[in-house]
Amino acid sequence: MEKNIKRWAGAALLGLLLTGGSASAQFSLGVQGGIAKSNLTQANNLYGGGVNLRIFPAEHFAVGVAAKTYTDGKDYVVAGQTLSHSGRLTPVTATLDLFLSDGLVRPYLGGDAGMYFSKYDTRFNGNRIAETTRRNHLGAAPRAGIILVTGNVGIQLEGVYHFVFGNKNNSTQVGTADNVNFESTSKFYGVNLGLVFGLGKK
């Protein structure tokens, strides 16, 4: 399933490139890093980053694709022993952005929608004792931010809120004990900082 999604994302990217070239639209490549907070109580902070390719079919409007990855997890302390449930969330999404003005400061509103892949493992005092299978869920993320323009390169700052639909808790088999349930992130909000190369039509 994951391979099929990656192939679909590659085909969509190729389609965007071909469409953009035929319409003489300009391209934009963004590289970001960020920090986020999970909806889980006392969860570890999420750190991540990724890339975003946009095409500008109109001066203030862009469509594109994005691929990012975030750490995820939570530590449980029981009788002085540490049980860590950690993994990664990897959204592969289509994107839309509406730029509200031109100039040196360009505010925008945007949104992502696509698949969120995840995989977790569980460690007891640093030793792996269980591993979940790879999973994928639909997800979406409204965004808002600004780009500070310096020539054809911009400094991007944005806030984002992710919704991962149906990302229920993980269940793992630990030794001969019954299945143990661990909480999974279904919502997380954060701040991204990055660079954008190419800023649409002149």
KOLKOL-61831 format. One record per residue: residue number from 1; x negated, y negated, z of N, C-alpha, C in turn. Coordinates in nm, 2 decimals, decimal comma. Each point is the difference from the previous one (the first is absolute). Example, Ala and Ser with C-alpha at 12.3 -4.5 7.8 and 13.67 -1.06 7.14 Angstrom:
<recs>
REC  num     n_x     n_y     n_z    ca_x    ca_y    ca_z     c_x     c_y     c_z
REC    1   -1,32    0,57    0,78    0,09   -0,12    0,00   -0,09   -0,12    0,00
REC    2    0,04   -0,11   -0,07   -0,09   -0,11    0,00    0,08   -0,11    0,08
</recs>
This chain:
<recs>
REC  num     n_x     n_y     n_z    ca_x    ca_y    ca_z     c_x     c_y     c_z
REC    1   -0,08    0,12    0,00    0,08   -0,12    0,00   -0,09   -0,13    0,00
REC    2   -0,10    0,00    0,09   -0,09   -0,11    0,00   -0,07   -0,02   -0,13
REC    3   -0,05    0,11   -0,06   -0,06   -0,02   -0,13    0,09   -0,06   -0,10
REC    4    0,12    0,04    0,00    0,10   -0,05   -0,10    0,02   -0,15    0,02
REC    5    0,01   -0,04    0,13    0,02   -0,14    0,03   -0,12   -0,08   -0,05
REC    6   -0,12    0,05    0,02   -0,12   -0,07   -0,04   -0,01   -0,01   -0,15
REC    7    0,04    0,11   -0,07    0,01   -0,01   -0,15    0,10   -0,10   -0,04
REC    8    0,12   -0,01    0,07    0,10   -0,10   -0,04   -0,06   -0,14    0,02
REC    9   -0,07   -0,02    0,12   -0,05   -0,13    0,02   -0,10   -0,04   -0,10
REC   10   -0,09    0,10   -0,05   -0,09   -0,03   -0,10    0,07   -0,03   -0,13
REC   11    0,10    0,07   -0,04    0,08   -0,03   -0,12    0,06   -0,14    0,01
REC   12    0,06   -0,03    0,12    0,06   -0,13    0,01   -0,11   -0,11   -0,01
REC   13   -0,12    0,02    0,05   -0,10   -0,10   -0,01   -0,04   -0,02   -0,15
REC   14   -0,01    0,12   -0,07   -0,04   -0,01   -0,14    0,11   -0,08   -0,08
REC   15    0,13    0,03    0,04    0,11   -0,07   -0,07   -0,01   -0,15    0,03
REC   16   -0,03   -0,03    0,12   -0,01   -0,15    0,03   -0,11   -0,06   -0,08
REC   17   -0,11    0,07   -0,02   -0,11   -0,06   -0,07    0,04   -0,02   -0,15
REC   18    0,06    0,10   -0,06    0,04   -0,01   -0,14    0,11   -0,10   -0,02
REC   19    0,09   -0,01    0,09    0,11   -0,10   -0,01   -0,06   -0,14    0,02
REC   20   -0,09   -0,01    0,10   -0,06   -0,14    0,02   -0,08   -0,04   -0,12
REC   21   -0,07    0,09   -0,06   -0,08   -0,04   -0,12    0,08   -0,04   -0,11
REC   22    0,11    0,07   -0,03    0,09   -0,04   -0,11    0,07   -0,13    0,02
REC   23    0,02   -0,03    0,12    0,08   -0,13    0,03   -0,09   -0,12    0,03
REC   24   -0,13    0,03   -0,01   -0,10   -0,11    0,03    0,01   -0,05    0,14
REC   25    0,05    0,08    0,09    0,01   -0,04    0,14   -0,14    0,01    0,06
REC   26   -0,02   -0,07    0,11   -0,13    0,01    0,07    0,01    0,10    0,12
REC   27   -0,12    0,04    0,03   -0,01    0,10    0,11   -0,06   -0,06    0,12
REC   28    0,03    0,06    0,12   -0,05   -0,04    0,12   -0,04    0,13    0,08
REC   29   -0,13    0,00    0,06   -0,04    0,11    0,08   -0,02   -0,05    0,14
REC   30    0,06    0,06    0,10   -0,01   -0,04    0,14   -0,07    0,11    0,08
REC   31   -0,09   -0,04    0,09   -0,06    0,10    0,09    0,02   -0,06    0,14
REC   32    0,06    0,09    0,09    0,04   -0,04    0,13   -0,05    0,09    0,11
REC   33   -0,01   -0,06    0,12   -0,01    0,08    0,12    0,09   -0,06    0,11
REC   34    0,04    0,08    0,10    0,09   -0,05    0,10    0,01    0,08    0,12
REC   35    0,08   -0,05    0,09    0,03    0,06    0,13    0,15    0,00    0,02
REC   36    0,05    0,11    0,06    0,15    0,01    0,02    0,03    0,06    0,13
REC   37    0,12   -0,01    0,04    0,05    0,05    0,13    0,12    0,09   -0,03
REC   38   -0,01    0,12    0,06    0,11    0,10   -0,02    0,12   -0,03    0,09
REC   39    0,11    0,06   -0,03    0,12   -0,02    0,08    0,00    0,10    0,12
REC   40   -0,10    0,09    0,01   -0,01    0,09    0,11   -0,06   -0,07    0,12
REC   41    0,05    0,03    0,12   -0,05   -0,05    0,12   -0,14    0,04    0,03
REC   42   -0,09   -0,09    0,03   -0,14    0,03    0,03   -0,07    0,07   -0,11
REC   43    0,04   -0,02   -0,12   -0,07    0,06   -0,12   -0,13   -0,07   -0,03
REC   44   -0,09    0,07   -0,06   -0,13   -0,07   -0,04    0,03   -0,10   -0,11
REC   45   -0,08   -0,10   -0,01    0,02   -0,09   -0,11   -0,03    0,07   -0,13
REC   46    0,06   -0,05   -0,11   -0,02    0,06   -0,13   -0,09   -0,09   -0,08
REC   47   -0,11    0,05   -0,06   -0,09   -0,07   -0,08    0,00    0,05   -0,14
REC   48   -0,01   -0,08   -0,10    0,00    0,05   -0,13   -0,03   -0,10   -0,11
REC   49    0,02    0,03   -0,12   -0,02   -0,08   -0,11    0,03    0,07   -0,13
REC   50   -0,02   -0,08   -0,11    0,02    0,06   -0,13   -0,01   -0,10   -0,12
REC   51    0,06    0,04   -0,11    0,00   -0,08   -0,12    0,14   -0,02   -0,06
REC   52    0,01   -0,11   -0,07    0,13   -0,03   -0,07   -0,03   -0,06   -0,13
REC   53    0,06    0,06   -0,11   -0,01   -0,05   -0,13    0,13   -0,06   -0,04
REC   54    0,00   -0,13   -0,04    0,12   -0,07   -0,04   -0,01   -0,05   -0,15
REC   55    0,12   -0,01   -0,06    0,01   -0,06   -0,13    0,10   -0,11    0,01
REC   56   -0,03   -0,12   -0,07    0,09   -0,11    0,01    0,07   -0,01   -0,13
REC   57    0,13    0,05   -0,01    0,07   -0,02   -0,12    0,06   -0,14   -0,01
REC   58    0,00   -0,07    0,11    0,04   -0,15    0,00   -0,10   -0,07    0,10
REC   59    0,00   -0,13   -0,01   -0,10   -0,07    0,08    0,01    0,02    0,15
REC   60    0,12    0,01    0,05    0,02    0,01    0,15    0,04    0,14    0,05
REC   61    0,00    0,10   -0,09    0,05    0,13    0,03   -0,10    0,10   -0,04
REC   62   -0,02    0,10    0,09   -0,09    0,11   -0,03    0,06    0,13    0,04
REC   63   -0,04    0,11   -0,08    0,04    0,14    0,03   -0,13    0,07    0,01
REC   64   -0,01    0,11    0,07   -0,12    0,08    0,01    0,01    0,13    0,07
REC   65   -0,11    0,06    0,03   -0,01    0,12    0,08   -0,11   -0,02    0,11
REC   66    0,02    0,07    0,11   -0,10   -0,02    0,11   -0,02    0,14    0,06
REC   67   -0,12    0,02    0,05   -0,04    0,12    0,08   -0,08   -0,05    0,12
REC   68    0,05    0,05    0,12   -0,07   -0,04    0,12    0,00    0,12    0,10
REC   69   -0,08   -0,01    0,10   -0,01    0,11    0,10   -0,02   -0,06    0,14
REC   70    0,07    0,05    0,10    0,00   -0,05    0,13   -0,03    0,12    0,10
REC   71   -0,08   -0,03    0,10   -0,01    0,10    0,11    0,13    0,00    0,08
REC   72    0,02    0,11    0,07    0,13    0,01    0,08   -0,03    0,09    0,12
REC   73    0,07   -0,01    0,11   -0,02    0,10    0,10    0,03   -0,06    0,14
REC   74   -0,01    0,09    0,10    0,03   -0,03    0,14   -0,07    0,10    0,08
REC   75   -0,05   -0,05    0,12   -0,07    0,08    0,09    0,09    0,03    0,12
REC   76    0,00    0,13    0,05    0,08    0,04    0,11   -0,10    0,05    0,11
REC   77    0,01   -0,05    0,12   -0,09    0,04    0,11    0,09    0,08    0,10
REC   78   -0,04    0,12    0,02    0,07    0,09    0,09   -0,10    0,06    0,10
REC   79    0,02   -0,03    0,13   -0,09    0,06    0,11   -0,15   -0,03   -0,04
REC   80   -0,03   -0,12   -0,04   -0,13   -0,04   -0,03   -0,06    0,05   -0,13
REC   81    0,08    0,08   -0,08   -0,04    0,05   -0,13    0,06   -0,08   -0,11
REC   82   -0,07   -0,02   -0,11    0,05   -0,08   -0,11    0,04    0,08   -0,12
REC   83    0,13   -0,02   -0,04    0,05    0,07   -0,12    0,03   -0,11   -0,10
REC   84   -0,08    0,00   -0,11    0,01   -0,10   -0,11    0,07    0,05   -0,12
REC   85    0,10   -0,07   -0,04    0,08    0,03   -0,12   -0,03   -0,11   -0,10
REC   86   -0,08    0,03   -0,11   -0,04   -0,11   -0,09    0,01    0,05   -0,14
REC   87    0,00   -0,10   -0,09    0,01    0,03   -0,14    0,00   -0,12   -0,09
REC   88    0,05    0,01   -0,12    0,00   -0,11   -0,09    0,14   -0,02   -0,07
REC   89    0,04   -0,12   -0,02    0,11   -0,03   -0,09   -0,05   -0,07   -0,12
REC   90    0,04    0,05   -0,12   -0,05   -0,05   -0,13    0,12   -0,04   -0,09
REC   91    0,04   -0,12    0,00    0,10   -0,05   -0,09   -0,05   -0,02   -0,14
REC   92    0,07    0,06   -0,10   -0,02   -0,03   -0,14    0,13   -0,05   -0,06
REC   93    0,00   -0,13   -0,03    0,12   -0,08   -0,03    0,00   -0,08   -0,12
REC   94    0,12   -0,03   -0,05    0,02   -0,11   -0,10    0,02   -0,13    0,08
REC   95   -0,04   -0,11   -0,06    0,00   -0,13    0,07    0,07   -0,11   -0,08
REC   96    0,06   -0,09    0,07    0,06   -0,12   -0,06   -0,04   -0,12    0,08
REC   97   -0,04   -0,11   -0,07   -0,04   -0,12    0,07    0,06   -0,13   -0,07
REC   98    0,05   -0,09    0,08    0,06   -0,12   -0,06   -0,08   -0,12    0,07
REC   99   -0,08   -0,07   -0,09   -0,08   -0,11    0,05    0,09   -0,13    0,00
REC  100    0,00   -0,07    0,12    0,09   -0,11    0,02   -0,05   -0,14   -0,06
REC  101   -0,14    0,00   -0,02   -0,05   -0,13   -0,05   -0,14    0,02   -0,06
REC  102   -0,04   -0,09   -0,08   -0,14    0,00   -0,05   -0,09   -0,09    0,09
REC  103   -0,13   -0,01   -0,04   -0,08   -0,09    0,08   -0,11    0,08    0,08
REC  104   -0,07   -0,07    0,08   -0,10    0,07    0,08    0,05    0,09    0,11
REC  105    0,12   -0,02    0,05    0,07    0,09    0,09    0,12    0,05   -0,06
REC  106    0,01    0,13   -0,02    0,11    0,07   -0,07    0,08    0,09    0,10
REC  107    0,11   -0,04    0,06    0,07    0,09    0,08    0,08    0,10   -0,09
REC  108    0,03    0,12    0,05    0,07    0,10   -0,08    0,09    0,09    0,09
REC  109    0,10    0,06   -0,06    0,08    0,11    0,06   -0,02    0,12   -0,08
REC  110   -0,01    0,12    0,06   -0,02    0,12   -0,07    0,06    0,12    0,07
REC  111   -0,01    0,11   -0,07    0,05    0,13    0,05   -0,06    0,12   -0,07
REC  112   -0,01    0,11    0,08   -0,06    0,12   -0,05    0,11    0,11    0,02
REC  113    0,00    0,10   -0,09    0,08    0,12    0,01   -0,06    0,12   -0,06
REC  114    0,00    0,11    0,06   -0,06    0,12   -0,06   -0,01    0,11    0,10
REC  115   -0,11    0,08   -0,01   -0,02    0,12    0,08   -0,11   -0,03    0,11
REC  116    0,03    0,05    0,12   -0,10   -0,01    0,11   -0,04    0,15    0,04
REC  117   -0,13    0,03   -0,03   -0,05    0,13    0,03   -0,06    0,00    0,14
REC  118    0,00    0,11    0,07   -0,05    0,01    0,13   -0,06    0,14    0,03
REC  119   -0,10    0,00    0,09   -0,05    0,13    0,04   -0,06   -0,03    0,14
REC  120    0,02    0,09    0,10   -0,05   -0,02    0,14   -0,07    0,12    0,05
REC  121   -0,08   -0,02    0,09   -0,06    0,11    0,08    0,00   -0,03    0,15
REC  122   -0,01    0,10    0,08    0,01   -0,01    0,14   -0,13    0,05    0,07
REC  123   -0,06   -0,08    0,08   -0,13    0,04    0,07    0,02   -0,01    0,15
REC  124   -0,06    0,10    0,06    0,00    0,01    0,15   -0,14   -0,02    0,05
REC  125   -0,03   -0,12    0,07   -0,13   -0,03    0,04   -0,10    0,00   -0,12
REC  126    0,04   -0,04   -0,11   -0,08   -0,01   -0,12    0,00    0,12   -0,09
REC  127    0,05    0,11    0,04    0,00    0,12   -0,08    0,14    0,02   -0,07
REC  128    0,00    0,02   -0,13    0,12    0,02   -0,07    0,07    0,13    0,04
REC  129    0,13   -0,01    0,03    0,08    0,11    0,04    0,12    0,03   -0,09
REC  130    0,03   -0,10   -0,08    0,12    0,01   -0,09   -0,01   -0,10   -0,11
REC  131    0,06    0,03   -0,12    0,00   -0,08   -0,11    0,13    0,01   -0,08
REC  132    0,06   -0,12   -0,03    0,13    0,01   -0,07   -0,02    0,01   -0,15
REC  133    0,10    0,04   -0,07   -0,01    0,00   -0,15    0,02   -0,14   -0,05
REC  134   -0,04   -0,03   -0,12    0,02   -0,13   -0,06    0,15   -0,02   -0,03
REC  135    0,05   -0,12    0,03    0,14   -0,03   -0,02    0,01   -0,13   -0,08
REC  136    0,11   -0,03   -0,06    0,03   -0,12   -0,07    0,14   -0,05    0,02
REC  137    0,01   -0,13    0,01    0,13   -0,06    0,03    0,02   -0,13   -0,08
REC  138    0,12   -0,03   -0,04    0,02   -0,13   -0,06   -0,02   -0,11    0,10
REC  139   -0,05   -0,12   -0,04   -0,02   -0,11    0,09    0,01   -0,13   -0,08
REC  140    0,01   -0,11    0,08    0,00   -0,13   -0,06   -0,06   -0,10    0,10
REC  141   -0,04   -0,12   -0,06   -0,07   -0,09    0,08    0,02   -0,15   -0,05
REC  142    0,09   -0,08    0,07    0,00   -0,14   -0,04   -0,12   -0,07    0,04
REC  143   -0,04   -0,10   -0,07   -0,13   -0,07    0,02    0,02   -0,15   -0,02
REC  144   -0,08   -0,08    0,07    0,00   -0,15   -0,03   -0,14   -0,05    0,04
REC  145   -0,05   -0,09   -0,08   -0,14   -0,05    0,02   -0,03   -0,12   -0,08
REC  146   -0,13   -0,03    0,00   -0,05   -0,12   -0,07   -0,14    0,05   -0,07
REC  147   -0,03   -0,07   -0,11   -0,13    0,02   -0,07   -0,06   -0,14   -0,01
REC  148   -0,12   -0,01    0,05   -0,08   -0,12   -0,01   -0,09    0,01   -0,12
REC  149    0,03   -0,08   -0,10   -0,07    0,02   -0,13   -0,13   -0,08   -0,01
REC  150   -0,10    0,08   -0,05   -0,13   -0,06   -0,03   -0,04    0,05   -0,13
REC  151    0,03   -0,08   -0,11   -0,03    0,04   -0,13    0,10    0,11   -0,04
REC  152   -0,06    0,11   -0,05    0,08    0,12   -0,04    0,00    0,10    0,11
REC  153   -0,04   -0,03    0,12   -0,01    0,09    0,11    0,08   -0,06    0,11
REC  154    0,08    0,08    0,08    0,08   -0,05    0,11   -0,03    0,07    0,12
REC  155    0,01   -0,06    0,12    0,00    0,06    0,13    0,14    0,02    0,04
REC  156    0,04    0,12    0,03    0,13    0,04    0,03    0,02    0,03    0,15
REC  157    0,11   -0,05    0,05    0,04    0,03    0,14    0,15    0,03    0,00
REC  158    0,04    0,12    0,05    0,14    0,03   -0,01    0,04    0,08    0,13
REC  159    0,13    0,00    0,03    0,06    0,08    0,10    0,09    0,10   -0,07
REC  160    0,01    0,12    0,05    0,07    0,11   -0,06    0,07    0,09    0,10
REC  161    0,12    0,05   -0,03    0,07    0,09    0,09    0,04    0,13   -0,08
REC  162   -0,06    0,11    0,04    0,02    0,13   -0,07    0,12    0,08    0,07
REC  163    0,08    0,06   -0,09    0,10    0,09    0,04   -0,03    0,14   -0,06
REC  164   -0,02    0,10    0,07   -0,02    0,14   -0,05    0,12    0,08    0,03
REC  165    0,08    0,03   -0,10    0,13    0,06    0,02   -0,02    0,15    0,02
REC  166    0,07    0,05    0,11    0,00    0,15    0,03   -0,13    0,05    0,05
REC  167   -0,09   -0,08    0,05   -0,13    0,04    0,05    0,02    0,05    0,15
REC  168    0,07    0,12    0,01    0,03    0,05    0,13   -0,13    0,05    0,07
REC  169    0,02    0,03    0,13   -0,12    0,04    0,08   -0,06    0,13   -0,06
REC  170   -0,13    0,01    0,02   -0,07    0,12   -0,04    0,01    0,11    0,10
REC  171    0,01    0,12   -0,05    0,01    0,12    0,09   -0,11    0,09   -0,03
REC  172   -0,09    0,04    0,10   -0,11    0,08   -0,02    0,00    0,12    0,09
REC  173   -0,06    0,11   -0,04   -0,02    0,11    0,09   -0,13    0,00    0,07
REC  174    0,00    0,00    0,13   -0,13   -0,01    0,07   -0,02    0,13    0,07
REC  175   -0,10    0,08   -0,05   -0,02    0,13    0,06    0,12    0,09    0,00
REC  176    0,03    0,06    0,11    0,12    0,08    0,01    0,11   -0,07    0,06
REC  177   -0,02   -0,13    0,03    0,11   -0,08    0,06    0,11   -0,03   -0,10
REC  178    0,11   -0,04    0,05    0,11   -0,04   -0,09   -0,04   -0,13   -0,08
REC  179    0,07   -0,03   -0,11   -0,04   -0,11   -0,08    0,00   -0,13    0,09
REC  180   -0,09   -0,09   -0,03   -0,01   -0,12    0,08    0,03   -0,12   -0,10
REC  181    0,09   -0,09    0,04    0,03   -0,11   -0,09   -0,08   -0,12    0,03
REC  182   -0,05   -0,07   -0,10   -0,07   -0,12    0,01    0,07   -0,11   -0,08
REC  183    0,00   -0,12    0,06    0,06   -0,11   -0,07   -0,07   -0,05   -0,12
REC  184    0,08   -0,03   -0,10   -0,05   -0,05   -0,13    0,04   -0,15   -0,03
REC  185   -0,08   -0,08   -0,06    0,04   -0,13   -0,03    0,10   -0,01   -0,11
REC  186    0,11   -0,07    0,03    0,10   -0,02   -0,11    0,01   -0,15   -0,03
REC  187   -0,05   -0,09    0,08    0,00   -0,14   -0,04   -0,13   -0,06    0,06
REC  188   -0,06   -0,09   -0,08   -0,12   -0,07    0,05   -0,02   -0,13   -0,07
REC  189   -0,04   -0,10    0,08   -0,02   -0,13   -0,06   -0,14   -0,05    0,02
REC  190   -0,05   -0,08   -0,09   -0,14   -0,04    0,01   -0,03   -0,12   -0,08
REC  191   -0,13   -0,03    0,00   -0,05   -0,12   -0,08   -0,12    0,05   -0,09
REC  192    0,01   -0,04   -0,12   -0,11    0,04   -0,10   -0,08   -0,13   -0,04
REC  193   -0,12    0,02   -0,02   -0,09   -0,10   -0,05   -0,08    0,05   -0,12
REC  194   -0,01   -0,07   -0,11   -0,07    0,05   -0,12   -0,03   -0,10   -0,10
REC  195   -0,05    0,05   -0,11   -0,04   -0,08   -0,12    0,09    0,04   -0,12
REC  196    0,03   -0,10   -0,08    0,08    0,02   -0,12   -0,08   -0,05   -0,12
REC  197   -0,02    0,08   -0,10   -0,08   -0,04   -0,12    0,10   -0,01   -0,11
REC  198    0,02   -0,12   -0,06    0,10   -0,02   -0,10    0,13   -0,04    0,06
REC  199    0,05   -0,12   -0,04    0,12   -0,06    0,07    0,11   -0,03   -0,09
REC  200    0,02    0,07   -0,11    0,12   -0,02   -0,08   -0,04   -0,10   -0,11
REC  201    0,11   -0,04   -0,08   -0,02   -0,08   -0,11   -0,04   -0,14    0,04
REC  202   -0,08   -0,06   -0,09   -0,04   -0,14    0,03    0,11   -0,10   -0,04
</recs>
